[in-house]
Amino acid sequence: MQDEALITQLERLVRTGGLPNNVQASTALLLGRLQTVINVRVMGPDRDQKTGLIAAFAGCHLPDVASAEIWLQYGEETEVVLHYHDGSSVVLTPEMEHYDPYPVRIDVAAPIEALSLVSFHLVGDLDAASGPRLKGSHAFQDADIVLWCTSRFDPSEAAQWSSAPERLKDHSFLVCFNGPLSLPPSQQTALEQSVEEEFYAVRTINLDQSDHKSAKELLADIFQIATSGRRADEDGAALLLKTYETLLKVAIDTLAAADVVAQPTSRVYSQALSLIENCARQVADPLPEDDRTDLAKVLITCAETSQELAELFDNANESGSDYEWLKRDVLMASDQLTLMTMEKGVQPAIDAVTTLVQLKRDIELRCAA
């Protein structure tokens, strides 16, 4: 799912140093994100549930080995490879009766669309119930999203999770499992409410389902978050490249243009698109050639538009999961753009316009669905 042309251009820009010093480092990080899949780390106290969740994602059986790492990534065919201490490996097949049951790493490949953008990593002894407890933020190193798998999320687990950086809490899931050790429904509801600020969402999984429906729904949720983040990174990279040719003209043109030709499906979506179109018109005037740093007009106009969008979605009488997802994105964007008005320069202006471009595309996609 990589935009190879975009990545090539961004590589050239980073390599040739065509950016101010304060932008060079952030652009290199952006390039790195575009070149790699999103790492979803599977954590929590119950090893068999974590292994079962990865097996449900992949649609195959996996041996449960407490000390082994497990990686799930994209592959043209479903395949399970066991790796051992001596450097040897074996491809696990349904017909295989005899093999060493204690690998140090298990690599799983599956031809699933979501795996073209995300990979899953179960880290082995680091978070096993019988192994050492997680200590400090190093336990979450390299993770982009975390699935904290548990039956109860007791105080000791909450203490471990408290060391996770805020960036992870905004994108991670508390994954609870149905079973003999799980909480009764009333306590499950209370748990979900108590951890609302600690996770992006709480999901309940039933590993006994023959069709793995609940696991597949979780995988779809993760893919949606990853897709939105990757699209935002691509939009940011494209706008950054164009900025050094025509400043913000192309960004503003993108904001004004309709990517999806479809009639709005509700009054809210129609009004939202009108607000964004009006914003594009307000910032469409060419910027002065002799002063490319004073972009306060762009920032303020985008922030004011985002506040109007937030009020619109907050007061609308709409319902449904798609609407709630979009409403959450609109409210978060409004908060981000309000903070951006305190900054100066090209990059904050790009970020402001990119944020509205992303919201516009999300709304248009809902209209086309």
TORSE-292196 format. One record per residue: x negated, y negated, z of N, C-alpha, C, O, CB in turn. Coordinates in steps of 0.001 Angstrom, whole numbers, plus 500000, padded with zeros to 6 digits. Glycine has a CB too. Layout:
% residues N
XYZXYZXYZXYZXYZ
...
END
This chain:
% residues 369
499190501201500000500000500000500000499144498732500000499648497642500272500923500004501197
497862498873499698496995497704499682497171496909498396497375497477497324495541498120499846
497088495591498517497048494706497361495579494531497004494902493656497543497754493316497653
495080495380496078493651495419495788493135494095495229492037493661495575493354496536494811
493923493452494366493488492178493796493331491124494877492366490359494873494479491699492736
494273491083495797494218490123496891492994490385497763492288489451498143495503490188497734
492744491651498080491605492007498926490283491649498243489361491149498888491637493507499265
490197491906496940488969491577496198488694490080496246487556489662496463489076492047494732
489724489278496044489543487819496086489148487345497476488299486466497624490822487111495644
489767487928498487489448487532499852488018487946500214487303487190500872490453488152500838
487604489130499791486220489570500004485235488587499397484221488253500009486000490962499409
485541488125498187484644487187497504484562485868498261483487485282498388485119486938496063
485701485409498761485726484151499495484920484255500783484176483338501130487164483744499805
485069485379501498484308485576502733482827485720502438481993485147503140484813486808503488
482493486481501406481086486747501069480347485491500630479179485303500969481001487791499972
481023484636499879480374483431499375480399482278500366479825481221500103481026483003498098
481067482474501513481099481431502525481859480200502092481485479080502441479716481047502894
482921480392501336483679479253500839484701478728501825485693478121501420484363479621499578
484477478951503129485421478527504162484693477728505240483501477939505468486137479751504786
485395476816505902484798476154507069484463477187508144485083478249508204485759475072507639
483483476876508990483033477837510003484159478310510903484221479488511256481943477226510846
485052477401511278486118477789512195487167478682511539487983479290512232486782476558512753
487154478765510220488114479611509499487453480907509026488133481910508813488706478849508295
486144480885508865485416482035508321485649483295509160485951484358508618483916481725508249
485508483171510477485647484347511343487058484915511299487239486129511197485279483993512779
488066484038511375489446484530511353489801485157510013490595486097509954490414483396511663
489211484637508931489465485210507611488825486588507494489398487486506877488933484281506506
487643486763508080486997488079508074487835489096508841487953490249508426485584487991508682
488417488668509960489300489562510717490544489912509912490994491057509920489702488918512052
491099488921509216492266489154508370491934490164507279492725491065506998492759487834507746
490764490013506666490330490952505629490242492362506195490680493321505560488970490528505042
489669492486507398489562493803508014490919494443508244491073495648508045488821493704509321
491901493662508658493249494206508872493858494695507570494538495721507542494158493151509507
493613493957506488494195494349505203493535495604504630494144496304503821494074493204504207
492306495895505035491567497024504486491777498321505265491349499386504819490107496696504448
492422498242506410492575499429507250494042499668507578494870498760507525491759499284508544
494339500928507921495688501242508372495846500776509809494858500531510501495983502762508246
497073500656510251497383500202511609497298501396512551497917502433512313498800499536511677
496521501239513627496254502338514548497299502377515660497382501467516486494846502207515144
498096503448515667499098503648516713498536504664517698498335505827517347500475504128516116
498284504234518922497715505135519927498831505743520755499705505038521259496709504391520837
498791507064520890499807507811521634499235508092523022498235508797523153500212509152520891
499872507541524059499341507602525414500423508017526390501582508197526015498748506255525823
500028508168527660500972508556528687500560509845529369499572510457528964502347508702528100
501293510283530405500826511399531245501129512799530724500458513749531127501421511270532580
502109512960529848502587514308529508502044514759528159502555514365527111504122514347529492
501006515586528193500307515997526976501220516754526012501191516496524809499112516861527334
502021517676526519502828518482525610503856517640524868504179517923523715503525519591526373
504374516596525532505339515726524865504660514899523773505226514709522697506024514800525886
503459514411524042502731513628523038502391514489521833502559514061520691501447513029523639
501913515704522084501617516615520976502890516940520205502884516988518975500959517912521495
503978517163520933505244517471520279505747516318519435506341516534518379506282517839521304
505511515078519895505954513917519128505182513813517811505782513564516765505779512629519953
503872513998517848503078513956516615503487515086515682503569514889514470501571514047516931
503745516269516236504202517394515410505548517074514758505783517432513604504315518680516261
506431516397515500507730516022514936507568515000513819508253515079512799508648515463516028
506666514041514005506389513079512937505910513800511677506374513514510573505334512047513395
504973514743511857504342515413510715505209516516510129505046516892508968503009515989511127
506132517034510936506970518127510460506249519453510413506481520257509511507498517808509110
505353519696511399504617520963511433504299521325512874504461520502513774503314520875510594
503847522551513096503468523020514431502022522638514719501165522686513837503658524555514554
501761522249515996500405521919516413500062522676517686500906522805518574500248520399516626
498833523179517789498421523797519055498274522725520125497837521612519831497090524580518885
498635523051521364498557522092522464497271522333523239497171523291524006499796522207523399
496285521462523036494977521590523676494713520318524468494590519241523884493842521846522621
494625520430525802494589519249526658493422518325526363493558517109526499494535519666528088
492275518865525961491078518035525796490871517539524368489940516772524119489866518808526228
491703517951523438491463517632522025492087516300521629493199515967522040492012518740521133
491345515546520821491935514384520158492813514874519008492540515919518417490828513403519642
493850514130518695494676514440517525494819513179516693495160512117517212496078514994517944
494556513300515400494757512203514447495802512636513430495711513723512860493416511806513737
496785511790513207497781512009512148497639510899511121497798509722511444499239512051512727
497334511282509860497127510315508789497794510815507505498296511937507434495614510066508559
497779509951506506498413510310505231497587511349504483496357511325504527498604509061504354
498267512256503800497625513228502914498589513658501845499804513608502041497123514444503696
498069514079500720498932514517499619499722515764499980500811515988499452498102514781498373
499175516579500884499857517785501345499740517872502863498805517331503453499265519058500668
500700518560503494500629518769504936499491519734505247499398520812504660501977519310505489
498630519334506176497458520156506503497021519875507935497036518732508392496289519879505513
496630520940508638496118520823510004494719521425510027494535522594509690497064521539511043
493728520620510428492341521066510472491850520999511909491955519959512558491443520206509538
491307522121512412490767522195513759489246522044513701488585522734512926491165523530514443
488692521147514514487251520909514558486712521346515918487362521144516944486924519410514288
485497521957515921484950522533517140483625521887517538483037521126516771484763524024516968
483158522211518774481935521626519316480720521906518437479821521070518347481686522154520713
480678523051517799479503523417517006479501522801515612478619523098514806479417524912516888
480474521951515321480534521306514020481354522060512993481564521551511892479166521118513501
481820523240513310482620524022512373484064523536512394484481522825513309482551525526512715
484811523924511384486223523554511299486983524641510571486393525434509838486403522195510586
488285524682510769489125525668510109490470525023509788491009524253510584489307526937510997
491002525346508615492334524875508232493360525848508805493331527041508504492477524754506667
494263525331509630495264526167510273496399526464509304496945525551508685495801525491511543
496752527727509172497858528142508304498856528957509114498490529534510138497338528965507088
500128529016508669501143529791509410500783531274509516501201531947510458502507529648508735
500009531787508554499688533208508544498524533557509467498280534730509751499368533647507142
497802532528509936496589532769510705496933533325512086497705532719512830495768531475510836
496363534473512423496635535119513703495513534886514709495768534800515910496842536609513501
494267534781514227493131534691515133492297533454514800491794533310513685492266535971515053
492160532568515783491273531414515655490946530925517061491682531191518011491930530272514788
489838530210517181489445529661518474490480528622518892490649527634518178488013529036518413
491175528793520003492281527891520359491837526609521070492681525871521579493256528622521236
490518526327521114490047525175521876489232524210521024488033524048521254489219525638523051
489860523571520049489140522575519246488921521293520051489589521049521057489915522262517944
487953520465519576487736519163520215488509518075519493488734516997520043486240518815520244
488918518355518260489683517383517484490591518128516520490224519161515959488742516408516717
491787517577516343492745518140515389493135517043514420493690516023514829494007518729516110
492851517239513138493231516288512097494480516797511387494505517917510876492069516072511084
495507515966511361496772516329510728497025515364509579496928514148509749497953516303511756
497345515899508426497705515085507262499111515453506829499518516610506928496694515286506091
499854514458506344501223514714505880501590513683504824501202512520504939502238514675507064
502337514091503787502740513162502709503969512356503093505031512518502493503019513933501413
503834511487504091504927510679504614504623509216504328503515508751504599505133510921506142
505591508485503783505364507102503363504789506238504470503872505453504228506650506496502874
505310506370505676504856505516506780503365505678507041502709504741507495505637505835508051
502824506861506757501414507123507043500481506460506043499264506493506227501160508607507058
501019505863504995500179505070504107499802503749504753498898503060504280500887504823502782
500489503390505833500255502116506500499835502280507951499165501402508494501491501268506428
500214503389508599499872503593510009499245504972510192499540505907509447501128503442510911
498377505083511193497859506383511618498115506516513110498245505515513814496331506536511287
498187507747513590498464508008514995497266508702515637496651509585515038499740508865515153
496942508291516863495770508813517549496140509169518980496470508295519782494612507791517522
496085510461519297496237510938520658494825511154521195494048511912520615497107512260520728
494491510489522305493076510380522669492541511480523569491392511389524001492853509094523330
493308512505523871492761513636524607492693513393526095493643512874526680491404513964524099
491579513762526724491442513731528177491615512344528776491954512224529954490108514268528565
491391511292527990491443509936528517492736509655529263492729508990530299491276508944527399
493847510160528737495123509882529395495885511161529737497105511131529899495982508995528510
495173512282529848495832513518530247496207513449531723495525512798532515494924514739529972
497297514124532087497761514070533474496708514626534429496575514142535552499073514848533629
495955515642533990494949516262534843493590515602534715492667515947535453494830517721534518
493447514657533792492165514007533566492085512672534264492971512324535045491921513828532092
491024511911533993490853510613534656491955509631534267492429509623533131489486510020534311
492349508809535229493369507800534964492809506665534113491609506390534127493927507249536279
493694506022533381493283504871532586492861503739533507493546503433534483494419504414531648
491739503123533195491265502012534014490767500904533099489843501097532308490146502469534991
491406499723533225490917498570532493491378498539531060491889499520530520489441498537532533
491180497367530452491676497157529096490925497974528058491403498114526932491590495703528743
489717498541528416488965499338527447489759500553526986489521501081525899487637499784528046
490712501002527823491512502170527463492366501903526232492787502845525561492397502584528628
492628500646525927493490500295524810492693499766523614493269499225522669494510499263525252
491383499923523660490524499402522606490913499991521253491195501184521135489054499703522916
490922499141520249491195499522518852492654499875518571492990500202517433490336500692518479
493518499818519564494934500114519327495654498874518812495442497769519310495609500625520619
496503499066517815497363497989517317498777498113517880499454497114518122497405498004515780
499208499358518085500509499671518681500286500845519624499472501722519334501603500006517579
500997500876520747500907502000521676502286502633521840503294501938521974500346501540523052
502310503961521827503500504716522221503198505314523586502426506267523692503875505837521159
503811504754524642503581505289525983504642506360526235505821506053526416503634504151527083
504207507618526244505120508751526308505254509243527746504256509521528410504635509890525393
506487509348528221506706509694529615508114510215529817508966510096528937506450508491530515
508350510793530986509708511165531386510303510168532359511521510005532431509714512546532004
509403509475533135509916508651534220509294507265534308509928506369534865509711509351535502
508112507041533802507382505781533932507343505361535402507919504345535791508037504669533062
506651506165536207506579505915537648505624504757537950504969504251537038506126507189538394
505532504327539220504691503164539559503235503306539155502605502315538785504755502913541027
502677504520539216501272504683538824501096504429537321500089503861536899500770506102539189
502065504849536530501995504567535090502155503081534814501461502521533966503071505356534333
503078502443535540503278501010535369502005500242535693501691499248535038504427500522536250
501262500707536715500009500051537082498975500202535967498225499269535678499462500633538399
498938501375535345498020501592534229498390500692533048497528500071532426498033503075533799
499675500638532759500122499848531602499900498356531825499751497607530859501605500114531315
499876497916533070499711496493533358498391495942532845498263494734532646499814496253534840
497391496822532623496094496359532119496077496209530603495077495758530043495002497318532544
497170496580529924497225496436528464497291494960528099497967494190528781498445497197527873
496598494548527028496680493146526597498082492796526121498827493665525669495667492867525481
498436491520526225499779491076525865500100491359524403501249491643524065499929489594526146
499092491283523531499331491532522105499889492941521887500680493162520970498026491344521298
499473493902522738499984495269522606501396495381523162502235496077522589499060496259523322
501666494703524269502985494799524869504061494275523930505206494724523982503021494039526182
503701493331523074504660492765522127504984493704520973505948493477520242504132491470521582
504172494779520797504362495656519643504491497137520012504527497989519125503215495480518689
504560497452521301504497498848521724505841499356522237506738498583522576503441499016522800
505946500690522282507193501347522671506980502199523923505961502876524057507732502217521514
507944502157524827508032503152525880508882504289525337510056504098525019508635502553527206
508287505474525232508965506619524624509316507610525728508432508235526314508073507293523524
510611507751526008511097508686527015511632509936526322512038509890525161512194508031527898
511626511053527051512008512327526447513163512954527204513200512927528434510818513287526412
514106513519526459515171514308527069514599515643527508513795516237526790516357514509526087
515003516125528680514512517414529151514784517571530628515376516688531248513019517563528870
514351518709531214514651518988532625514032517980533590514549517815534695514170520368532979
512951517302533220512289516344534104512719514905533830512263513984534507510786516461533960
513582514706532854513966513346532487514955512771533491515575513498534267514568513320531080
515086511447533458515981510756534380517440510926533956517723511091532769515622509267534457
518372510887534920519797510870534549520120509568533827519385508589533953520706511035535806
521232509551533060521551508380532219521558507054532968521057506061532442522888508573531577
522111507006534185522185505740534914520792505208535244520534504011535122522998505915536200
519888506110535667518525505694535980517750505358534699516876504491534702517798506798536773
518081506054533607517443505757532321517763504324531903516880503600531443517909506758531229
519026503913532060519427502550531714518703501541532595518239500509532110520950502380531852
518607501838533885517914500936534809516438500814534438515864499729534521518058501433536260
515824501928534029514420501896533619514235501003532402513322500179532366513913503311533317
515095501163531412514988500352530199515074498867530523514341498063529948516085500736529202
515960498499531435516113497097531802514892496587532569514489495436532402517377496904532639
514303497445533411513180497012534242511908496804533441511046496030533859512927498017535332
511761497477532293510525497359531504510739496542530237509907496574529330509997498745531139
511843495813530168512180495076528957511074494110528549510816493938527357513475494319529154
510412493473529528509369492498529226508013493148528994507075492483528557509262491494530344
507901494440529282506608495115529185506400495814527843505267496131527481506475496120530301
507475496055527106507400496776525831508266496076524791509181495319525117507846498254526003
507952496350523547508788495838522459510166496476522536511182495807522343508137496113521077
510195497779522820511473498487522905511261499804523634510137500285523775512078498730521491
512380500383524099512379501703524723513134502652523808514225502332523336513019501665526153
512556503814523559513215504809522701513274506147523428512323506529524110512466504958521341
514388506857523281514551508187523867514460509229522759515144509128521740515908508304524630
513607510232522969513338511251521949513773512617522455513529512968523609511839511270521567
514412513376521592514773514761521889513949515664520973514241515785519783516319515009521698
512917516298521536512033517137520737512671518470520359512117519219519555510750517385521486
513836518768520939514508520029520625515393519926519388515935520935518936515339520478521805
515549518732518835516366518580517626515696519285516451514507519091516198516591517082517298
516452520092515748515876520840514626515459519924513483514511520220512756516872521870514117
516173518808513327515845517889512240514946516728512695514620515844511902517125517338511637
514550516736513976513669515687514533514230514287514255513473513355513983512240515809513938
515553514144514326516185512875513961515666511711514796515301510675514241517689512981514114
515626511861516125515217510746516982513752510378516765513396509201516824515452511096518451
512899511372516514511482511086516238511330510349514910510523509426514797510657512394516216
512102510754513915512027510087512613512534508648512697512021507767512007512836510867511568
513539508408513543514027507037513730512963506173514379512805505008514011515303507026514582
512222506727515348511118505996515966510037505696514935509507504586514895510529506796517142
509705506684514098508706506469513060509145505359512105508321504554511671508453507767512285
510435505313511778510955504251510908510825502882511573510506501897510906512427504523510550
511071502813512892510913501548513620509465501070513581509197499889513365511376501706515077
508533502000513794507112501659513772506713501174512382505973500200512241506251502873514189
507208501861511363506874501478509985507412500087509666506765499316508956507440502506508984
508596499765510191509172498442509936508312497347510566508068496316509941510612498365510482
507853497565511799506980496593512449505674496461511672505200495351511430506701497002513912
505091497598511280503819497576510555503971496897509202503102496128508792503282498998510371
505070497177508503505303496571507196505446495061507303504899494318506489506546497168506551
506184494614508311506360493182508508505019492512508811504717491446508274507361492916509644
504215493143509675502911492579509998501970492555508812501242491582508613502285493351511113
501979493629508014501109493683506839501548492650505795500716491998505164501117495100506227
502859492515505626503352491522504669502949490115505096502572489288504266504882491617504531
503032489851506402502631488540506911501144488301506678500744487195506316502958488419508406
500320489333506882498876489200506629498614488928505150497784488084504810498123490477507075
499322489643504269499134489430502834499571488033502423498911487379501615499909490475502035
500690487577502983501136486214502684500102485200503151499789484246502439502496485930503347
499571485415504360498562484510504880497309484494504031496733483433503791498213484884506286
496876485667503570495675485749502743495891485067501397495027484331500922495268487212502534
497055485316500781497344484703499487497383483183499591496865482470498732498670485223498936
498005482707500657498095481263500828496731480653501132496431479545500688499078480924501942
495907481372501885494568480875502184493747480723500905493057479721500712493855481816503164
493831481727500040493095481667498774493553480487497925492738479755497364493270482973497991
494858480315497841495381479241496999495080477855497574494974476874496838496880479408496820
494946477793498897494715476499499533493451475828499001493417474612498811494616476668501046
492416476627498762491147476041498337491126475753496837490104475328496299489997476967498700
492245475982496170492393475586494774493386474422494647493130473439493951492859476787493921
494518474559495335495571473540495183496187473138496512497316472651496554496662474047494260
495430473344497624495896473017498963497195473778499251497221475003499125496107471484499112
498261473092499631499473473792500030500543473849498947501666474279499209500037473145501237
500209473422497741501226473372496688501830474749496423503050474894496357500626472813495399
500978475751496273501481477089495971502299477631497138503315478294496931500320478042495647
501853477346498383502606477815499546504011477236499555504991477934499812501879477448500839
504084475944499269505387475276499283506257475776498134507469475925498289505214473746499194
505632476040496964506375476618495847506945477982496232508072478320495871505472476747494605
506146478763496975506611480075497428507798479935498367508737480730498318505479480836498122
507749478923499220508847478688500151510126478310499408511225478678499821508472477590501147
509972477579498319511141477097497572511719478150496642512911478117496336510773475872496771
510878479102496179511330480084495188512078481228495848511756481617496971510142480629494394
513064481762495168513813482925495654513140484194495163513009484395493956515296482877495186
512709485054496082512059486306495703513076487398495375512811488278494557511138486777496820
514226487333496013515255488349495812516532487661495340517062486784496022515510489165497123
517021488064494172518233487443493640519432488215494183519740489317493728518229487429492066
520099487614495161521263488253495777522082487201496495521540486214496993520837489380496757
523396487414496549524265486501497260524160486765498762524174487922499180525722486643496775
524056485716499578524014485921501024525228486711501499526349486482501043523943484574501754
524990487649502425526060488531502892526842487952504053527823488553504491525491489857503291
526432486793504565527168486167505657526901484669505646525967484188505004526772486787507024
527753483938506379527596482492506481526262482139507140525619481161506758528763481881507276
525853482923508114524592482642508823523410482709507858522557481821507843524385483645509990
523369483776507051522250483930506116522269482806505082521217482287504708522310485308505412
523452482433504626523571481358503645523050480042504216522284479336503560525030481200503197
523467479714505436523009478477506065521511478514506350520828477498506223523777478228507359
521003479674506732519572479798507013518740479534505767517742478815505818519256481186507565
519157480119504650518417479899503398518504478441502972517540477908502422518959480809502279
519628477787503210519767476364502871518812475506503701518209474563503187521219475899503091
518679475837504988517750475095505846516317475237505347515561474265505333517853475582507301
515943476451504937514580476688504457514349475975503129513278475411502902514314478197504304
515354476001502252515236475290500971515077473786501194514302473132500497516470475565500085
515801473246502154515688471823502472514293471496503022513727470449502710516772471414503491
513759472385503826512400472201504345511397472162503197510501471319503178512036473330505338
511551473084502234510641473118501083510686471805500311509654471320499847510996474286500152
511881471228500172511996469951499460511301468822500229510679467948499625513478469598499231
511406468843501548510828467768502357509308467762502324508692466700502422511298467889503783
508697468929502188507228468982502193506663469140500788505484469454500629506742470131503075
507489468927499767507060469174498391506210468050497807505557468250496783508262469387497522
506203466857498439505414465756497896503940466108497900503451466688498869505653464473498693
503217465772496836501777466069496795501049465399497955501350464264498326501167465609495454
500087466121498518499296465579499606498196464682499054497686464947497965498698466708500455
497818463630499770496786462718499270495454463425499070495007464183499931496608461549500227
494818463170497917493559463832497591492437463448498547491518464235498773493155463501496175
492507462234499115491403461758499945491539462162501408490633461899502199491304460261499848
492645462793501786492792463202503177493519464540503228494748464587503199493555462127503998
492762465620503303493346466956503286493448467548504685493733468737504822492527467873502399
493225466760505716493306467282507072494555466818507806494970467447508779492086466878507849
495159465726507352496344465211508033497589465889507473498223465385506546496445463672507881
497923467027508043499062467809507560500164467845508617500936468801508696498621469245507193
500224466784509429501214466748510506502632466850509971503496467461510600501064465473511319
502874466245508793504225466283508225504662467723507964505794468103508264504285465465506921
503755468516507403504084469914507112504395470657508398505399471363508488502929470605506362
503537470497509390503716471211510651505028470818511341505792471682511772502534470937511580
505278469519511439506468469049512149507744469472511431508704469910512065506433467529512297
507752469342510104508940469716509331509233471202509468510388471593509635508758469352507852
508193472036509399508384473478509548508886473814510960509759474664511131507064474228509253
508323473139511961508745473403513339510200472989513548510970473721514170507834472658514334
510576471826513031511964471383513181512926472335512483514006472620512998512135469968512626
512535472826511312513380473787510592513533475069511395514626475631511477512791474099509203
512424475537511992512490476775512770513400476612513983514092477556514364511087477201513218
513410475423514596514294475175515731515761475200515302516617475720516018513959473829516381
516043474628514119517410474676513600517829476109513299518975476489513539517534473816512337
516891476913512768517190478320512497517473479070513802518386479893513870516018478986511739
516679478775514834516874479449516124518247479127516705518934480014517213515772479039517119
518644477867516631519961477478517136521071478158516334522068478607516900520128475947517083
520892478231515017521888478862514147522084480327514530523216480777514706521463478749512668
520975481077514661521079482508514961521531482744516401522220483724516685519734483201514714
521145481851517306521497482026518707522983481814518944523566482440519829520697481076519569
523594480944518169525003480589518374525968481338517464527184481239517631525183479121518168
525435482084516507526308482764515540527014483960516169526480484614517065525500483222514321
528198484228515694528988485366516167528756486549515228529646486951514478530510485003516246
527541487095515288527159488225514428526686489370515308526339489162516470526044487815513408
526672490568514761526205491735515513525563492720514551525550492499513340527373492408516292
525036493798515089524380494810514276522873494805514521522284493767514823524680494580512792
522253495996514385520828496120514692519966495282513757519000494662514202520403497574514613
520304495252512456519516494445511513519564492978511889518548492284511838520025494634510077
520752492499512271520880491090512651520088490803513922519441489760514019522362490715512851
520127491709514898519421491484516150517914491459515926517204490668516547519786492562517169
517416492339515024515983492324514695515619490975514090514617490371514474515619493480513710
516420490503513155516131489242512479516241488074513455515416487161513421517083489035511290
517236488093514311517400487026515307516175486953516211515702485862516529518677487255516152
515669488086516620514473488108517470513287487494516739512541486710517327514139489549517905
513100487836515463511995487268514680512134485754514546511143485027514622511940487913513288
513372485277514344513611483832514187513262483097515478512619482047515434515091483556513796
513675483632516625513404482970517905511907482953518208511383481960518713514163483673519044
511221484054517898509773484097518118509056483113517205508117482440517631509235485516517889
509496483024515944508882482093514994509060480654515449508152479836515300509481482278513599
510226480343516002510474478987516487509503478615517601508973477504517627511915478854516982
509274479551518522508325479295519610506909479090519066506190478196519510508341480459520622
506515479928518099505171479832517523504978478501516797503948477847516957504918481000516558
505958478109516010505822476876515229505833475639516132505181474643515821506951476777514191
506556475694517228506532474575518170505129474381518728504664473250518872507534474807519316
504452475488519043503074475398519538502118474910518459501150474212518759502611476752520061
502381475271517205501495474875516105501444473364515911500445472843515416501944475534514816
502497472655516291502518471209516065501441470488516871501156469319516614503886470644516418
500845471171517837499778470578518625498425470690517928497441470111518388499713471236519986
498371471432516818497107471658516118497011470748514888497988470122514477496974473145515703
495806470697514317495572469885513126494783470692512103494086471647512446494821468578513486
494905470295510851494087470910509818494859471798508867496074471965508970493011471697510445
494098472366507926494700473168506861495278474477507384496406474833507042493673473457505785
494513475204508215494950476530508614496269476525509376497130477354509079493895477174509450
496474475629510350497791475604511011498934475316510041500029475858510189497796474562512116
498677474458509044499723474170508059500049475411507242501215475695506967499291473024507130
499006476152506853499220477405506125500038478375506977500993478988506499497866478047505726
499648478503508249500359479427509140501825479029509294502706479888509330499681479469510516
502080477728509384503463477253509550504309477601508332505410478135508464503487475732509788
503785477294507141504538477592505923504688479104505746505751479580505349503841476972504689
503621479863506042503674481327505918504749481916506812505447482849506416502317481945506263
504886481377508011505906481869508942507299481705508352508124482615508434505812481130510286
507561480536507751508877480323507132509057481169505880510159481642505603509067478850506787
507973481363505116508042482241503943508456483651504378509293484286503737506670482278503196
507854484137505487508170485475505974509634485572506405510312486552506095507249485847507142
510116484558507117511525484565507522512445484543506308513448485256506267511827483369508430
512097483714505316512916483632504106512999485003503415514074485437503002512336482573503134
511862485663503301511849486971502639512658487996503422513377488805502836510411487465502464
512540487961504759513319488899505562514814488674505382515578489634505284512945488773507034
515237487417505338516655487111505137517105487567503748518177488154503599516917485597505317
516286487296502739516638487688501361516726489204501229517574489723500504515603487134500358
515846489909501933515907491379501901517201491888502518517791492851502029514705491985502638
517647491232503610518926491630504220520068491380503233521017492161503162519176490850505552
519970490289502473521031489968501496521055490967500353522114491256499796520838488552500938
519872491502499996519780492436498865520076493868499256520277494727498397518412492367498250
520103494127500574520283495521501033521688496034500720522011497179501034520018495627502550
END
